[in-house]
Each structure stands twice: as structure tokens, then as C-alpha cells.
């Protein structure tokens, strides 16, 4: 009875959310949005369901872009470009699950607007200041305390940098979701920084954004200055994720494929970082991986990651759960999807209690997959009466 009552409350809350959400174009009807909510609540366990597919058009999923989750609105937010192909995408793309649709925040800045401002920062845009189009990898994260997206990245691979030769100071950017405005954040000038290929995660208990790139950097929610606080492993092609059950930081993946992980150990009394622990998980055999999509399930206390089966030369990817306290990988028997390639686009939706994975490329457009995760089906709890 308690479960049914909780479920009814969830449906009521999400229905109100669906009805009150507005956008620049016409959203689905409230009835259609309620159907989407009910589908998310009733997904089959531990398998990916293709929730939405948009064919290739003016925009598609970029291999070097990153994704974060807006816990206030329940949306998926993507920013980043594949500038190897002279892609000039430098706007936020938002997927609204209850509406099954994408919307774009503003428009891409024209190339003629790319410049270096008086402070030495590379900026673009005519009516509003925007960052340059750039690879973002896992360097994009949502800060619920400031209701903003933080982008820790650098436009090193944007070809326009070869023609704009003035000295550039590559900043960390903040995008304020309410006003839809970008602003530059300062990096502590005492430390040399390079956030190309950075990985990031938001530490919810400490209310600090953590950035891994040539050291571990911190941006408190109540501050606008990024400071280096510790050393770090190499984070290029890695994903950093936060365990909200035990308040730990983990790094998944590496430039050279590996299925080992890094965990940050902190002093129990002072909470200061002590050292990074290299972890070798047991359990099901997980292929070595790089550039992995990873997210933490706050309901079950485990991480989920998707790994291309490159060792078998197959065109599929497998899904694994990593249990931190058991230090074990668990392979999901029905968790296969097509190869994900370079991908930093997975999140756990705390409103709908599901994982979302975004895949695709310039040929296939963009696909949004959804999964309801149930760890008890991977390792059932034994009872005195079980055989």
C-alpha cells in the first residue's frame, strides 16, 4: 500500500511538472506527457529501451561533447563540438524526457564573431557572449546550488585558433540556466591550468565542483574562483563520477584502455585528500575501456557504465554495474546496445529514477536510451528458505 501511495504521489508531481513546463515551440499535450511519465515508471528492468530518436539534421550527437543532468527541471543538457570537422556548435541542447523532444538554447555564434577580448579570453557571439566551439569531454557539470552549468574545457582543437593568434587565457565557463547567459570564471593565477580533456563531477555533500585535469581542482558553489587542491591521475578520455552514498570520487577509463578505477581517499577527520587508490574490481569480466559513459544510481548506490566490446571485434557495447563496497563488476545480461564509441553522455534521472544514455553520430542522428535499474536481479538477496 505504501509503495502504491508513493507511486501515485510521483505520478501527480510529474504530471504537474509536465503541464507547467513551457518552451519556445509547442510541447506535447498534457495527456501525451503523462503517457511518457508512465512509460518511464514502467520500463523493463536492466535493459536499454530506445526512448527517442531524431534523424540526422542540423544537429546530431557529437563524439567530443559532454552531458549533464539538470536536477531542477529533470532535463538532459549537452554542450560541445567535434571541431576536428570544423563544427561550430556552441549552444546548449536540452532534452526534456516528459516531452520527448530536444530544444536549443539560442543559436551558434557566427565565425566572424570569434575573437579574444580585452582580458585575453577567447569569446564569440554578437548579441551575447559565448564560449568558442570546443571539445568538452566529461568537463560539463550541473551545479544545483547556483542553477548553472559549469564547462571546464579548452578550444585547443578549434581550427580558428590558428588564425586568431593573440595571447589567450582559456577560462572556465558558467552558463546560468534561468537567464541563459554565459560568464567567465577565474582560475587561481598562482597555478598553471590546462582544462583540455578534463573530467568533472559535483560533490553534493561538500557543494563543490571537482575538476580533474593535471591535478584536482575545486570550485565551491559560493565562489567564482577555481583552485588546485590536490594531484590527480591523467584524466584525458576519462569520466569522473561522485558516489553520493559514501561521498567518494571515482575515475573511470583512461587514455589507454583499462578496466581499473581510481578512488580518492580522504582523511576521516579533516576531510582533506590523502591519495588516489588504484582499484582492480573483481566480479564479471569487463573489457578494458576508454571514454566511458558512467553515472551513479542514488537509489541503489552503484555505478552504471557502458563498454564497447572491442576485444571481440563486435559492433555492440555491454552494460556493467560497479558496486563500490563489493568492488565488483556485474554484467547486465540484457544490457547490450550498439557501439557507443567516444561517449560522455549518461546520467541518472533522480526524478524518474531511470538512467538515460545518449548515442549516435552525424550519420544516425541522435538516440536517447532509457533504463530502469534493479540491482537485486543481478545479485538476489539469499534467504534461509532459498535453495
PLY file of the C-alpha trace (Angstrom):
ply
format ascii 1.0
element vertex 387
property float x
property float y
property float z
element edge 386
property int vertex1
property int vertex2
end_header
0.00 0.00 0.00
2.84 2.43 0.88
4.51 1.67 -2.46
1.25 2.38 -4.35
0.72 5.64 -2.48
4.30 6.75 -3.21
3.81 5.88 -6.86
0.59 7.93 -7.04
2.40 10.90 -5.49
5.18 10.55 -8.06
2.67 10.46 -10.92
0.83 13.51 -9.54
4.06 15.51 -9.11
5.37 14.60 -12.53
2.03 15.35 -14.18
2.03 18.83 -12.65
5.63 19.27 -13.85
4.69 18.22 -17.37
1.70 20.56 -17.52
3.57 23.60 -16.25
6.70 23.22 -18.40
6.83 25.68 -21.26
9.09 26.18 -24.26
9.56 28.28 -27.37
7.79 25.66 -29.53
4.65 23.66 -28.95
5.16 20.80 -26.47
3.09 17.61 -26.49
-0.28 17.68 -24.78
-0.51 17.01 -21.02
-2.05 13.60 -21.81
0.91 12.66 -24.03
3.35 13.82 -21.40
1.59 11.73 -18.76
1.92 8.70 -21.06
5.67 9.36 -21.27
5.93 9.53 -17.48
4.03 6.27 -17.05
6.27 4.58 -19.61
9.39 5.70 -17.73
7.94 4.39 -14.47
7.16 1.01 -16.05
10.31 0.32 -18.05
11.51 -3.32 -18.02
14.40 -3.72 -15.62
18.08 -3.76 -16.61
17.74 -3.29 -20.36
18.05 -0.25 -22.57
14.88 0.90 -24.34
15.18 3.33 -27.25
13.16 6.20 -25.83
13.66 8.81 -28.56
15.35 9.02 -31.98
15.94 12.15 -34.03
17.31 11.63 -37.54
20.40 13.47 -38.74
19.60 17.11 -39.43
21.13 20.43 -38.42
22.29 18.88 -35.14
23.44 15.44 -34.02
25.33 13.78 -31.20
28.98 14.93 -31.19
31.67 12.49 -30.08
33.67 15.07 -28.11
30.70 16.68 -26.35
29.55 16.14 -22.78
26.24 15.80 -20.95
24.97 16.80 -17.53
21.67 16.46 -15.70
19.54 19.40 -14.59
18.01 18.10 -11.36
15.75 21.15 -11.01
13.95 20.65 -14.33
14.66 16.99 -14.93
16.39 17.69 -18.26
19.47 16.40 -20.05
21.87 19.16 -21.13
24.56 18.76 -23.80
27.34 21.14 -24.78
30.36 20.53 -27.00
31.58 20.21 -30.58
33.62 17.98 -32.83
35.83 20.80 -34.05
38.08 18.35 -35.94
35.40 18.57 -38.63
35.12 22.35 -38.25
31.89 22.04 -36.33
30.78 25.38 -34.84
28.17 24.17 -32.37
28.48 26.30 -29.22
24.97 26.27 -27.79
23.23 24.23 -25.11
20.97 21.41 -26.31
18.30 20.29 -23.86
16.32 17.04 -23.90
13.08 17.10 -21.91
12.13 13.49 -21.09
8.45 14.09 -20.33
8.09 15.81 -23.71
10.42 13.51 -25.68
11.95 16.41 -27.54
15.07 18.50 -27.89
15.29 22.25 -27.76
18.26 24.53 -28.39
19.25 27.49 -26.22
19.91 30.32 -28.66
21.93 29.86 -31.84
25.50 29.07 -32.83
27.80 32.10 -32.92
28.95 33.05 -36.46
32.62 32.51 -37.20
33.13 36.24 -37.79
32.30 36.87 -34.12
35.19 34.73 -32.81
37.76 36.92 -31.08
39.89 37.43 -27.98
38.55 40.05 -25.57
40.49 42.63 -23.58
41.06 40.14 -20.75
42.66 37.66 -23.17
39.70 35.25 -23.12
38.55 33.58 -26.36
34.90 34.61 -26.79
32.29 34.60 -29.54
28.77 35.83 -30.13
27.23 39.11 -31.26
24.26 39.86 -29.00
25.55 37.73 -26.11
28.98 36.44 -25.17
29.51 32.70 -25.80
32.47 30.33 -25.50
34.25 29.14 -28.61
33.04 25.83 -30.05
35.21 23.17 -28.41
35.58 19.59 -27.21
34.14 19.27 -23.72
34.55 15.53 -22.95
33.43 14.97 -19.32
34.13 18.60 -18.41
30.49 19.70 -18.15
28.55 19.54 -14.89
25.40 20.99 -13.32
25.60 22.87 -10.01
22.18 22.72 -8.31
23.14 25.42 -5.81
23.70 28.06 -8.48
21.33 26.51 -11.05
24.04 26.66 -13.67
26.22 24.54 -15.93
29.99 24.67 -15.45
32.15 23.93 -18.50
35.80 23.16 -17.78
37.34 22.70 -21.23
39.58 24.39 -23.78
39.22 25.02 -27.54
42.63 23.64 -28.45
41.31 21.76 -31.49
39.23 24.59 -32.92
40.95 25.48 -36.25
40.12 29.16 -35.89
42.75 29.34 -33.15
45.40 29.20 -35.90
44.18 32.48 -37.34
43.49 34.31 -34.08
46.99 34.46 -32.70
46.66 36.84 -29.75
47.56 35.53 -26.33
44.62 33.58 -24.93
43.70 32.71 -21.35
41.31 29.78 -21.54
38.71 30.25 -18.79
36.17 28.01 -17.12
32.66 29.00 -18.19
29.38 29.17 -16.26
26.02 29.06 -18.05
23.15 30.39 -15.94
20.04 28.44 -16.85
17.48 30.95 -15.66
18.87 33.92 -17.61
20.53 31.78 -20.34
23.72 33.83 -20.09
27.38 32.80 -20.12
30.00 34.21 -17.79
33.74 33.67 -17.32
35.06 32.20 -14.07
38.57 32.91 -12.88
41.26 30.33 -12.24
43.69 30.93 -9.39
46.60 32.70 -11.09
49.12 31.03 -8.75
48.59 27.71 -10.51
49.13 26.85 -14.17
45.95 25.32 -15.58
45.01 23.37 -18.68
41.46 22.02 -18.76
41.61 20.37 -22.17
40.12 16.89 -21.81
39.09 17.49 -18.20
36.71 15.25 -16.26
34.36 16.70 -13.67
31.84 15.70 -11.01
29.76 17.62 -8.50
30.37 16.77 -4.85
26.89 17.16 -3.39
27.78 16.97 0.30
30.60 19.47 0.11
28.81 21.62 -2.54
31.94 21.75 -4.66
32.53 21.09 -8.33
35.60 18.87 -8.71
37.67 19.05 -11.91
40.38 16.54 -12.83
42.98 17.87 -15.27
46.70 17.99 -14.44
45.65 17.96 -10.81
42.40 18.07 -8.87
40.67 21.47 -8.90
37.76 22.74 -6.84
35.03 25.32 -7.47
32.77 25.84 -4.41
29.19 26.83 -5.22
29.58 30.02 -3.18
32.72 31.11 -5.04
33.80 32.01 -8.58
37.50 31.10 -8.38
38.84 27.67 -9.31
41.76 26.47 -7.19
44.01 23.44 -7.39
43.70 21.38 -4.21
45.48 18.09 -4.92
47.24 15.95 -7.50
45.40 13.54 -9.82
45.81 10.71 -12.30
45.72 11.55 -16.01
42.07 12.23 -16.80
42.10 12.65 -20.59
39.44 10.32 -22.05
38.17 9.56 -18.53
34.89 10.08 -16.71
34.75 11.23 -13.10
31.68 10.35 -11.02
30.52 11.01 -7.45
29.27 8.35 -5.05
26.59 10.19 -3.05
26.21 7.28 -0.60
29.80 7.47 0.68
30.79 10.90 -0.71
33.65 9.48 -2.76
35.09 10.46 -6.15
35.88 7.82 -8.77
37.63 7.98 -12.14
36.61 5.52 -14.87
38.61 4.99 -18.06
41.95 6.29 -19.28
43.75 7.37 -22.43
44.94 3.78 -22.83
42.06 1.34 -22.28
41.82 -0.11 -18.78
39.10 -1.59 -16.57
40.83 -0.43 -13.40
39.47 2.54 -11.44
40.81 5.36 -9.30
39.24 6.40 -5.99
40.13 9.48 -3.96
40.89 8.67 -0.33
40.24 11.44 2.21
41.33 11.92 5.81
38.46 10.87 8.10
38.98 13.79 10.49
39.99 16.70 8.27
38.24 15.54 5.06
41.37 16.54 3.14
42.54 14.40 0.17
45.28 11.93 1.09
45.94 9.84 -2.02
44.39 8.24 -5.07
43.82 4.49 -4.77
44.08 2.37 -7.92
41.37 -0.28 -7.77
41.13 -3.61 -9.57
37.48 -4.73 -9.46
36.53 -8.40 -9.26
33.32 -10.00 -10.49
32.27 -10.35 -14.12
34.96 -9.84 -16.75
34.83 -6.28 -18.06
36.78 -5.38 -21.23
39.35 -2.56 -20.93
37.68 0.75 -21.79
38.31 4.41 -22.50
35.95 7.42 -22.87
33.15 5.61 -20.99
29.63 6.86 -20.25
29.21 6.49 -16.47
26.58 7.53 -13.92
25.77 6.80 -10.28
22.37 5.45 -9.20
21.46 7.28 -6.00
18.69 4.79 -5.29
20.76 1.58 -5.34
24.23 3.00 -4.59
26.02 1.59 -7.65
27.60 2.97 -10.81
26.50 2.02 -14.31
28.90 2.11 -17.26
28.65 1.12 -20.93
31.69 -0.53 -22.53
32.34 -1.30 -26.20
33.24 -4.95 -26.74
36.33 -4.03 -28.73
38.20 -7.19 -27.77
35.58 -9.32 -29.53
35.56 -7.04 -32.62
31.79 -6.78 -32.29
29.51 -3.85 -33.05
27.87 -3.93 -29.64
28.52 -2.50 -26.21
27.84 -4.14 -22.86
26.47 -2.56 -19.71
28.08 -3.20 -16.34
27.17 -2.21 -12.81
30.06 -1.43 -10.48
29.31 -1.90 -6.78
31.73 0.26 -4.72
31.62 -1.62 -1.41
31.72 -5.05 -3.05
34.33 -3.82 -5.55
32.73 -5.98 -8.23
31.56 -5.64 -11.82
28.16 -7.12 -12.65
27.30 -7.57 -16.32
23.68 -6.93 -17.28
22.54 -9.94 -19.37
20.15 -7.79 -21.44
22.14 -4.57 -21.32
23.67 -4.58 -24.81
23.38 -1.59 -27.16
25.16 -0.73 -30.44
28.74 0.55 -30.05
28.83 3.87 -28.21
32.35 4.98 -29.26
33.65 8.12 -27.57
30.79 8.91 -25.25
30.40 11.02 -22.09
26.61 11.11 -22.22
24.92 9.11 -19.50
23.09 10.26 -16.37
20.76 9.03 -13.68
17.48 10.93 -13.56
16.56 11.36 -9.90
13.00 12.47 -10.75
12.05 9.47 -12.87
14.56 7.06 -11.20
15.95 5.91 -14.56
19.24 6.07 -16.45
19.46 7.95 -19.75
22.14 7.21 -22.35
22.62 9.34 -25.48
24.24 7.82 -28.58
24.56 8.50 -32.32
26.69 10.42 -34.81
26.39 12.55 -37.96
25.10 9.54 -39.90
22.49 8.25 -37.48
21.44 11.46 -35.73
20.82 11.16 -32.01
19.24 8.43 -29.89
18.12 8.61 -26.27
18.00 5.29 -24.40
16.32 4.76 -21.02
16.79 2.05 -18.39
15.18 1.25 -15.06
17.89 -0.41 -12.97
17.30 -3.13 -10.39
20.45 -4.41 -8.70
18.57 -7.17 -6.85
18.14 -9.00 -10.16
21.93 -9.16 -10.57
22.69 -10.44 -7.07
19.50 -11.63 -5.37
19.48 -11.49 -1.59
19.62 -15.00 -0.19
17.15 -16.11 2.50
17.09 -19.15 4.83
14.46 -20.70 2.57
16.27 -20.17 -0.75
17.65 -23.24 -2.48
0 1
1 2
2 3
3 4
4 5
5 6
6 7
7 8
8 9
9 10
10 11
11 12
12 13
13 14
14 15
15 16
16 17
17 18
18 19
19 20
20 21
21 22
22 23
23 24
24 25
25 26
26 27
27 28
28 29
29 30
30 31
31 32
32 33
33 34
34 35
35 36
36 37
37 38
38 39
39 40
40 41
41 42
42 43
43 44
44 45
45 46
46 47
47 48
48 49
49 50
50 51
51 52
52 53
53 54
54 55
55 56
56 57
57 58
58 59
59 60
60 61
61 62
62 63
63 64
64 65
65 66
66 67
67 68
68 69
69 70
70 71
71 72
72 73
73 74
74 75
75 76
76 77
77 78
78 79
79 80
80 81
81 82
82 83
83 84
84 85
85 86
86 87
87 88
88 89
89 90
90 91
91 92
92 93
93 94
94 95
95 96
96 97
97 98
98 99
99 100
100 101
101 102
102 103
103 104
104 105
105 106
106 107
107 108
108 109
109 110
110 111
111 112
112 113
113 114
114 115
115 116
116 117
117 118
118 119
119 120
120 121
121 122
122 123
123 124
124 125
125 126
126 127
127 128
128 129
129 130
130 131
131 132
132 133
133 134
134 135
135 136
136 137
137 138
138 139
139 140
140 141
141 142
142 143
143 144
144 145
145 146
146 147
147 148
148 149
149 150
150 151
151 152
152 153
153 154
154 155
155 156
156 157
157 158
158 159
159 160
160 161
161 162
162 163
163 164
164 165
165 166
166 167
167 168
168 169
169 170
170 171
171 172
172 173
173 174
174 175
175 176
176 177
177 178
178 179
179 180
180 181
181 182
182 183
183 184
184 185
185 186
186 187
187 188
188 189
189 190
190 191
191 192
192 193
193 194
194 195
195 196
196 197
197 198
198 199
199 200
200 201
201 202
202 203
203 204
204 205
205 206
206 207
207 208
208 209
209 210
210 211
211 212
212 213
213 214
214 215
215 216
216 217
217 218
218 219
219 220
220 221
221 222
222 223
223 224
224 225
225 226
226 227
227 228
228 229
229 230
230 231
231 232
232 233
233 234
234 235
235 236
236 237
237 238
238 239
239 240
240 241
241 242
242 243
243 244
244 245
245 246
246 247
247 248
248 249
249 250
250 251
251 252
252 253
253 254
254 255
255 256
256 257
257 258
258 259
259 260
260 261
261 262
262 263
263 264
264 265
265 266
266 267
267 268
268 269
269 270
270 271
271 272
272 273
273 274
274 275
275 276
276 277
277 278
278 279
279 280
280 281
281 282
282 283
283 284
284 285
285 286
286 287
287 288
288 289
289 290
290 291
291 292
292 293
293 294
294 295
295 296
296 297
297 298
298 299
299 300
300 301
301 302
302 303
303 304
304 305
305 306
306 307
307 308
308 309
309 310
310 311
311 312
312 313
313 314
314 315
315 316
316 317
317 318
318 319
319 320
320 321
321 322
322 323
323 324
324 325
325 326
326 327
327 328
328 329
329 330
330 331
331 332
332 333
333 334
334 335
335 336
336 337
337 338
338 339
339 340
340 341
341 342
342 343
343 344
344 345
345 346
346 347
347 348
348 349
349 350
350 351
351 352
352 353
353 354
354 355
355 356
356 357
357 358
358 359
359 360
360 361
361 362
362 363
363 364
364 365
365 366
366 367
367 368
368 369
369 370
370 371
371 372
372 373
373 374
374 375
375 376
376 377
377 378
378 379
379 380
380 381
381 382
382 383
383 384
384 385
385 386
